[in-house]
């Protein structure tokens, strides 16, 4: 935190701010941060409720406006995520797949389709002792993801598009598999973590590298034997 910015390590399961779409939730990062530091804060980007990791707030309206424009254009920003996905993706790839605006994010009555690109790189492959679709086990992988554009649920929708949905994704994933994995590891969550964010400081211009360590529950995946695709 400095005179312009506050950086938060967001837990999974917390909303960034209140929304009528989730009226029953009681945990909000914005309100908690405001109460902790005793001043107003402005969110400059979003993380889904289920996503953990680096979250940036501005401490005044002008800084929020400057950062909001930077996130909108994507210029000078680099965001890196870690995820656990179903299946064994290629070692790396670029997903270039336009996305429709989601119904609650429509700006006009016309159906809007926006260009969207994401990069992925596979870190390790492993198998879970869960029979699925006639197979004795379930293939999974740990990947890094880099959104090159900033569309709503972009990474989740792109991984679904290439048939490697993120484990725990209730909207774009597979419900029976998500439940089976949650029972196996003893934890239900969206396995998506905002690992790092790089951007120029909105006032000084200095390059900032903001990082969030993987949550402790990520160690669960190390108990499953790594495989080399062949």
GIWO-V437764 format. One record per residue. RES is the residue in one letter. OMEGA is omega in whole degrees, -180 to 180 (* if undefined). NEAR is the number of other ideal C-beta (glycine too) atoms within 12 Angstrom. D_LAST is the distance of its C-alpha to the last C-alpha in whole Angstrom. Layout:
res=RES omega=OMEGA near=NEAR d_last=D_LAST
res=RES omega=OMEGA near=NEAR d_last=D_LAST
This chain:
res=X omega=172 near=17 d_last=47
res=X omega=-177 near=19 d_last=50
res=X omega=-174 near=15 d_last=53
res=X omega=-170 near=27 d_last=51
res=X omega=169 near=34 d_last=47
res=X omega=-178 near=34 d_last=46
res=X omega=-176 near=33 d_last=42
res=X omega=170 near=32 d_last=41
res=X omega=-173 near=27 d_last=38
res=X omega=174 near=38 d_last=38
res=X omega=172 near=27 d_last=37
res=X omega=177 near=31 d_last=35
res=X omega=178 near=25 d_last=37
res=X omega=170 near=31 d_last=40
res=X omega=176 near=30 d_last=41
res=X omega=179 near=34 d_last=42
res=X omega=-179 near=27 d_last=46
res=X omega=178 near=21 d_last=48
res=X omega=177 near=17 d_last=47
res=X omega=179 near=10 d_last=48
res=X omega=-180 near=15 d_last=45
res=X omega=-173 near=19 d_last=44
res=X omega=-177 near=9 d_last=48
res=X omega=-177 near=11 d_last=47
res=X omega=-178 near=19 d_last=45
res=X omega=-177 near=12 d_last=47
res=X omega=-176 near=20 d_last=45
res=X omega=-177 near=25 d_last=45
res=X omega=-176 near=36 d_last=44
res=X omega=-178 near=32 d_last=47
res=X omega=180 near=21 d_last=50
res=X omega=179 near=23 d_last=49
res=X omega=179 near=31 d_last=48
res=X omega=180 near=21 d_last=52
res=X omega=-178 near=13 d_last=53
res=X omega=-175 near=15 d_last=52
res=X omega=174 near=20 d_last=53
res=X omega=177 near=10 d_last=56
res=X omega=179 near=17 d_last=56
res=X omega=175 near=19 d_last=54
res=X omega=-179 near=33 d_last=51
res=X omega=175 near=28 d_last=49
res=X omega=-179 near=33 d_last=45
res=X omega=173 near=37 d_last=44
res=X omega=-175 near=36 d_last=40
res=X omega=163 near=29 d_last=39
res=X omega=177 near=41 d_last=36
res=X omega=-179 near=37 d_last=35
res=X omega=-176 near=33 d_last=37
res=X omega=-176 near=35 d_last=33
res=X omega=175 near=41 d_last=32
res=X omega=170 near=34 d_last=33
res=X omega=-171 near=41 d_last=34
res=X omega=179 near=36 d_last=36
res=X omega=-172 near=39 d_last=39
res=X omega=176 near=44 d_last=41
res=X omega=173 near=38 d_last=45
res=X omega=-178 near=35 d_last=48
res=X omega=174 near=28 d_last=51
res=X omega=-173 near=22 d_last=54
res=X omega=-179 near=15 d_last=54
res=X omega=178 near=16 d_last=54
res=X omega=178 near=28 d_last=51
res=X omega=-180 near=26 d_last=49
res=X omega=179 near=17 d_last=50
res=X omega=-179 near=25 d_last=49
res=X omega=178 near=35 d_last=45
res=X omega=177 near=23 d_last=45
res=X omega=179 near=21 d_last=45
res=X omega=179 near=29 d_last=43
res=X omega=179 near=29 d_last=40
res=X omega=-179 near=18 d_last=41
res=X omega=-178 near=15 d_last=41
res=X omega=-177 near=22 d_last=38
res=X omega=178 near=15 d_last=39
res=X omega=-179 near=22 d_last=39
res=X omega=170 near=32 d_last=36
res=X omega=-179 near=27 d_last=33
res=X omega=179 near=40 d_last=31
res=X omega=-180 near=32 d_last=28
res=X omega=172 near=39 d_last=27
res=X omega=-179 near=37 d_last=24
res=X omega=170 near=47 d_last=22
res=X omega=-174 near=47 d_last=20
res=X omega=175 near=48 d_last=19
res=X omega=176 near=40 d_last=17
res=X omega=180 near=32 d_last=14
res=X omega=179 near=27 d_last=11
res=X omega=172 near=35 d_last=13
res=X omega=180 near=20 d_last=12
res=X omega=177 near=17 d_last=13
res=X omega=180 near=17 d_last=16
res=X omega=175 near=23 d_last=19
res=X omega=176 near=19 d_last=22
res=X omega=180 near=34 d_last=24
res=X omega=-172 near=18 d_last=27
res=X omega=180 near=24 d_last=28
res=X omega=-178 near=20 d_last=32
res=X omega=174 near=30 d_last=33
res=X omega=172 near=20 d_last=36
res=X omega=179 near=22 d_last=39
res=X omega=-172 near=22 d_last=39
res=X omega=-178 near=13 d_last=42
res=X omega=-180 near=12 d_last=43
res=X omega=-177 near=18 d_last=43
res=X omega=179 near=15 d_last=44
res=X omega=178 near=13 d_last=47
res=X omega=178 near=8 d_last=48
res=X omega=178 near=8 d_last=49
res=X omega=177 near=9 d_last=47
res=X omega=-177 near=14 d_last=43
res=X omega=176 near=19 d_last=41
res=X omega=-175 near=14 d_last=38
res=X omega=173 near=22 d_last=37
res=X omega=-180 near=18 d_last=34
res=X omega=179 near=29 d_last=31
res=X omega=176 near=25 d_last=29
res=X omega=172 near=40 d_last=26
res=X omega=173 near=30 d_last=23
res=X omega=174 near=35 d_last=20
res=X omega=-177 near=24 d_last=18
res=X omega=-179 near=32 d_last=15
res=X omega=-179 near=27 d_last=16
res=X omega=175 near=26 d_last=13
res=X omega=174 near=30 d_last=11
res=X omega=179 near=31 d_last=13
res=X omega=176 near=27 d_last=14
res=X omega=-180 near=31 d_last=17
res=X omega=-179 near=20 d_last=19
res=X omega=176 near=27 d_last=20
res=X omega=180 near=15 d_last=20
res=X omega=172 near=23 d_last=20
res=X omega=177 near=15 d_last=21
res=X omega=178 near=7 d_last=20
res=X omega=-176 near=15 d_last=17
res=X omega=-179 near=12 d_last=17
res=X omega=-180 near=23 d_last=16
res=X omega=178 near=31 d_last=16
res=X omega=176 near=32 d_last=13
res=X omega=179 near=43 d_last=15
res=X omega=172 near=40 d_last=15
res=X omega=-174 near=37 d_last=17
res=X omega=165 near=43 d_last=18
res=X omega=-178 near=32 d_last=21
res=X omega=178 near=43 d_last=23
res=X omega=176 near=32 d_last=26
res=X omega=179 near=37 d_last=29
res=X omega=173 near=26 d_last=31
res=X omega=-173 near=29 d_last=33
res=X omega=-179 near=31 d_last=35
res=X omega=-178 near=31 d_last=35
res=X omega=-180 near=28 d_last=35
res=X omega=-172 near=36 d_last=32
res=X omega=-177 near=41 d_last=30
res=X omega=-180 near=49 d_last=27
res=X omega=-179 near=39 d_last=27
res=X omega=179 near=32 d_last=28
res=X omega=179 near=40 d_last=25
res=X omega=173 near=41 d_last=22
res=X omega=-178 near=27 d_last=24
res=X omega=-180 near=27 d_last=24
res=X omega=174 near=30 d_last=20
res=X omega=175 near=18 d_last=19
res=X omega=-176 near=37 d_last=18
res=X omega=179 near=36 d_last=22
res=X omega=179 near=46 d_last=23
res=X omega=180 near=45 d_last=23
res=X omega=180 near=40 d_last=27
res=X omega=-176 near=34 d_last=28
res=X omega=-177 near=25 d_last=31
res=X omega=-173 near=22 d_last=32
res=X omega=-179 near=33 d_last=28
res=X omega=-177 near=34 d_last=26
res=X omega=-176 near=28 d_last=26
res=X omega=-179 near=17 d_last=29
res=X omega=179 near=17 d_last=27
res=X omega=179 near=32 d_last=24
res=X omega=-180 near=33 d_last=26
res=X omega=180 near=18 d_last=29
res=X omega=179 near=25 d_last=26
res=X omega=179 near=35 d_last=24
res=X omega=177 near=24 d_last=28
res=X omega=-177 near=15 d_last=29
res=X omega=-175 near=25 d_last=26
res=X omega=178 near=27 d_last=27
res=X omega=-179 near=11 d_last=30
res=X omega=177 near=23 d_last=31
res=X omega=176 near=22 d_last=31
res=X omega=170 near=31 d_last=30
res=X omega=-175 near=41 d_last=29
res=X omega=179 near=43 d_last=26
res=X omega=-175 near=45 d_last=27
res=X omega=176 near=41 d_last=29
res=X omega=-169 near=41 d_last=30
res=X omega=-179 near=33 d_last=30
res=X omega=179 near=27 d_last=32
res=X omega=177 near=36 d_last=34
res=X omega=180 near=21 d_last=36
res=X omega=174 near=31 d_last=39
res=X omega=177 near=20 d_last=42
res=X omega=-174 near=24 d_last=45
res=X omega=-179 near=30 d_last=47
res=X omega=-176 near=18 d_last=51
res=X omega=-176 near=14 d_last=50
res=X omega=180 near=12 d_last=47
res=X omega=-180 near=15 d_last=45
res=X omega=179 near=14 d_last=41
res=X omega=173 near=26 d_last=40
res=X omega=-179 near=19 d_last=37
res=X omega=-175 near=30 d_last=37
res=X omega=177 near=20 d_last=34
res=X omega=179 near=29 d_last=33
res=X omega=177 near=18 d_last=31
res=X omega=177 near=30 d_last=29
res=X omega=-176 near=27 d_last=31
res=X omega=-178 near=14 d_last=31
res=X omega=179 near=25 d_last=29
res=X omega=178 near=27 d_last=26
res=X omega=179 near=14 d_last=26
res=X omega=-174 near=25 d_last=25
res=X omega=-180 near=33 d_last=21
res=X omega=180 near=17 d_last=21
res=X omega=180 near=16 d_last=21
res=X omega=-173 near=25 d_last=18
res=X omega=179 near=16 d_last=15
res=X omega=-180 near=19 d_last=13
res=X omega=173 near=19 d_last=9
res=X omega=-179 near=13 d_last=6
res=X omega=179 near=16 d_last=4
res=X omega=* near=5 d_last=0
